[in-house]
C-alpha cells in the first residue's frame, strides 16, 4: 500500500496485518474529525441503535472498536459496561480517552480474544467487516467470548457481504443451531455530506442471538 495519507481508499486497499496497523497508527489521532465527522459516518450509531432495539445489554464487547465511535453511541444510549478490542493500540488509545470503556484489549480477531469464554452478554462491531479488513473467519472468536443468549449486532458492508462469504457463514451457524433470530436490516453508512463516491454505500447489520 502506498498512500500519502490515511483515508477510506487506503483502508479498503489494506492487504496485511502490518499495513492495517500502520494505517490506523497514522490515522488514529485525526480519525474522528478527518473521517467520521467529515464524511457523516453514521454506521456506528446505526449499529448501536439496532443493538439496543433488539434488546441488547451489557456487558458488551465492541469488536474492532477503533476510536470508540460505536462504544460512545452505546454509552449515550445507556448500555454498560463496555469493553473494546482492536488490532491497533493507537486507535485503542484514542478510545480510552472517551472514558466509556471498562477495559480495552489489543487483539487480532483472527487469532482470538484473550478473555474467558462466555464473558459478554452482547457483541457489537461497526466498520470492521468491510473491504480490506476481515471476513467471517473472525466469527468463531466472537462466538467464543459471547454467553448463551448474547445479542450480536455486526455491521457488514453490503458489497462485501456475499463476496466475503458472510451469507454462507451465517447460514451455517443458523442451520447448525449456533445462532437464532437472524435478521439483516440494511442501513446507510454515510449521510448526505459524504463524498459522492460513497454517499450511497450501505451495510447490513447482522442481528442474532447466540443459542
C-alpha positions as CSV (number, residue, x, y, z in Angstrom):
1,X,0.0,0.0,0.0
2,X,1.4,3.4,-1.0
3,X,-0.8,6.2,0.3
4,X,0.4,9.7,1.2
5,X,-2.3,10.0,3.9
6,X,-4.8,7.6,5.6
7,X,-8.3,7.7,4.0
8,X,-11.1,5.4,3.0
9,X,-9.4,4.4,-0.2
10,X,-6.3,3.3,1.7
11,X,-8.4,1.4,4.2
12,X,-10.2,-0.5,1.5
13,X,-6.9,-1.5,-0.1
14,X,-5.3,-3.0,3.0
15,X,-3.8,-6.4,2.4
16,X,-1.9,-7.4,5.5
17,X,-1.9,-7.0,9.3
18,X,1.2,-4.9,9.1
19,X,-0.4,-2.5,6.7
20,X,-3.5,-2.3,8.9
21,X,-1.5,-1.4,12.0
22,X,0.5,1.2,10.1
23,X,-2.5,2.9,8.5
24,X,-4.5,3.1,11.7
25,X,-1.5,4.3,13.7
26,X,-1.2,7.2,11.2
27,X,-5.0,7.8,11.3
28,X,-5.8,7.4,15.0
29,X,-5.5,11.0,16.2
30,X,-7.4,12.6,13.3
31,X,-9.9,9.8,12.5
32,X,-12.9,11.2,14.4
33,X,-12.6,14.6,12.7
34,X,-10.9,13.9,9.3
35,X,-13.2,10.9,8.5
36,X,-16.1,10.3,10.8
37,X,-17.3,13.9,11.1
38,X,-16.3,15.0,7.6
39,X,-18.0,12.1,5.9
40,X,-21.1,12.0,8.2
41,X,-20.2,8.4,9.2
42,X,-23.5,7.2,10.6
43,X,-22.8,3.5,10.8
44,X,-21.6,3.4,14.5
45,X,-24.9,5.0,15.5
46,X,-26.9,2.7,13.3
47,X,-25.2,-0.3,14.8
48,X,-25.7,0.8,18.4
49,X,-29.3,1.7,17.9
50,X,-30.0,-1.7,16.2
51,X,-28.4,-3.5,19.1
52,X,-30.5,-1.6,21.7
53,X,-33.7,-2.0,19.7
54,X,-33.0,-5.8,19.6
55,X,-32.8,-5.8,23.4
56,X,-29.1,-5.9,23.7
57,X,-27.5,-5.2,27.1
58,X,-24.1,-5.3,28.8
59,X,-21.5,-6.4,29.4
60,X,-20.8,-5.7,25.7
61,X,-17.7,-6.3,23.6
62,X,-17.1,-3.7,21.0
63,X,-15.1,-5.7,18.4
64,X,-12.8,-3.7,16.1
65,X,-13.7,-0.7,18.2
66,X,-11.3,1.8,16.6
67,X,-11.5,5.1,18.3
68,X,-14.7,4.1,20.1
69,X,-17.4,5.7,18.0
70,X,-19.9,2.7,18.4
71,X,-19.0,2.5,22.0
72,X,-19.8,6.1,22.5
73,X,-23.1,5.6,20.9
74,X,-23.9,2.7,23.1
75,X,-22.8,4.6,26.2
76,X,-25.1,7.5,25.2
77,X,-27.9,5.0,24.9
78,X,-27.3,3.8,28.4
79,X,-25.6,0.5,27.6
80,X,-22.9,-0.6,30.1
81,X,-20.4,-2.0,30.9
82,X,-18.4,-1.8,27.7
83,X,-15.1,-3.3,26.7
84,X,-13.2,-2.7,23.4
85,X,-10.9,-4.8,21.3
86,X,-8.9,-3.7,18.3
87,X,-5.8,-4.6,16.4
88,X,-4.5,-1.1,16.7
89,X,-3.1,0.1,20.0
90,X,-3.1,3.7,18.7
91,X,-6.8,3.6,17.9
92,X,-7.5,2.0,21.4
93,X,-5.5,4.8,23.0
94,X,-8.0,7.3,21.4
95,X,-10.9,5.1,22.5
96,X,-9.7,5.2,26.1
97,X,-9.8,9.0,26.1
98,X,-13.5,8.8,25.7
99,X,-13.7,7.3,29.2
100,X,-16.5,5.0,28.3
101,X,-14.8,1.6,28.4
102,X,-14.2,-0.6,31.4
103,X,-11.2,-2.1,29.6
104,X,-9.5,-2.3,26.2
105,X,-7.9,-5.3,24.7
106,X,-5.3,-5.2,21.9
107,X,-6.1,-8.3,19.8
108,X,-6.3,-9.7,16.3
109,X,-9.8,-11.1,15.9
110,X,-8.3,-13.8,13.6
111,X,-6.1,-15.1,16.5
112,X,-8.7,-14.9,19.2
113,X,-9.5,-12.6,22.1
114,X,-7.8,-13.3,25.4
115,X,-10.8,-13.2,27.7
116,X,-12.7,-16.1,29.3
117,X,-15.3,-18.0,27.2
118,X,-18.8,-16.5,27.6
119,X,-17.7,-13.2,29.0
120,X,-20.2,-11.0,27.3
121,X,-24.0,-10.6,27.0
122,X,-23.6,-8.6,23.9
123,X,-21.2,-8.2,20.9
124,X,-21.2,-5.3,18.5
125,X,-18.9,-4.4,15.6
126,X,-19.1,-1.4,13.3
127,X,-16.9,-0.9,10.3
128,X,-14.7,-3.9,10.8
129,X,-16.3,-6.3,8.3
130,X,-15.6,-4.5,5.1
131,X,-13.2,-4.3,2.1
132,X,-9.5,-4.6,3.1
133,X,-10.3,-5.8,6.6
134,X,-11.6,-9.1,7.8
135,X,-14.4,-11.5,6.8
136,X,-16.5,-14.3,8.5
137,X,-13.4,-16.1,9.6
138,X,-13.5,-13.8,12.7
139,X,-16.9,-15.1,13.8
140,X,-15.7,-18.1,15.8
141,X,-13.6,-15.8,18.1
142,X,-16.7,-13.6,18.7
143,X,-18.9,-16.5,19.3
144,X,-16.4,-17.9,21.8
145,X,-16.5,-14.9,24.1
146,X,-20.3,-14.5,23.9
147,X,-22.5,-16.0,26.6
148,X,-25.5,-18.2,25.7
149,X,-28.3,-15.8,24.7
150,X,-25.9,-12.9,23.9
151,X,-27.2,-10.4,21.4
152,X,-25.0,-9.6,18.4
153,X,-25.1,-6.6,16.1
154,X,-22.4,-6.8,13.4
155,X,-22.3,-4.3,10.6
156,X,-21.2,-5.8,7.2
157,X,-20.6,-3.7,4.2
158,X,-23.3,-4.7,1.7
159,X,-20.9,-5.0,-1.2
160,X,-18.7,-7.2,0.9
161,X,-21.4,-9.5,2.3
162,X,-21.6,-12.1,-0.4
163,X,-18.2,-11.5,-1.7
164,X,-16.6,-12.4,1.6
165,X,-19.0,-15.4,2.3
166,X,-20.9,-13.9,5.2
167,X,-24.2,-15.3,3.7
168,X,-22.9,-18.8,3.8
169,X,-21.2,-18.5,7.2
170,X,-24.3,-17.1,8.9
171,X,-26.5,-19.7,7.2
172,X,-24.2,-22.5,8.6
173,X,-24.3,-21.0,12.1
174,X,-28.1,-20.8,11.9
175,X,-28.6,-24.2,10.4
176,X,-26.2,-25.7,12.9
177,X,-28.2,-24.3,15.8
178,X,-25.4,-21.9,17.0
179,X,-27.4,-18.8,16.4
180,X,-31.1,-17.8,16.3
181,X,-33.4,-14.9,15.4
182,X,-31.1,-13.8,12.5
183,X,-32.2,-10.6,10.7
184,X,-30.3,-8.4,8.3
185,X,-31.6,-4.8,8.2
186,X,-29.8,-2.6,5.6
187,X,-28.8,0.8,6.6
188,X,-26.9,3.8,5.2
189,X,-23.2,4.0,6.1
190,X,-22.9,7.7,5.5
191,X,-25.0,10.9,5.5
192,X,-25.7,13.3,2.7
193,X,-22.5,15.3,3.4
194,X,-20.3,12.3,2.5
195,X,-18.1,12.1,-0.6
196,X,-20.1,11.3,-3.6
197,X,-18.2,8.1,-4.3
198,X,-19.5,6.5,-1.1
199,X,-22.6,8.6,-0.2
200,X,-25.0,5.8,-1.2
201,X,-23.0,2.9,0.4
202,X,-25.0,0.6,2.7
203,X,-24.3,-2.1,5.2
204,X,-26.3,-5.0,6.6
205,X,-26.5,-5.2,10.4
206,X,-26.4,-8.9,11.3
207,X,-28.6,-9.1,14.3
208,X,-28.8,-12.5,16.0
209,X,-28.6,-14.2,19.4
210,X,-26.1,-16.9,20.3
211,X,-28.0,-20.1,21.1
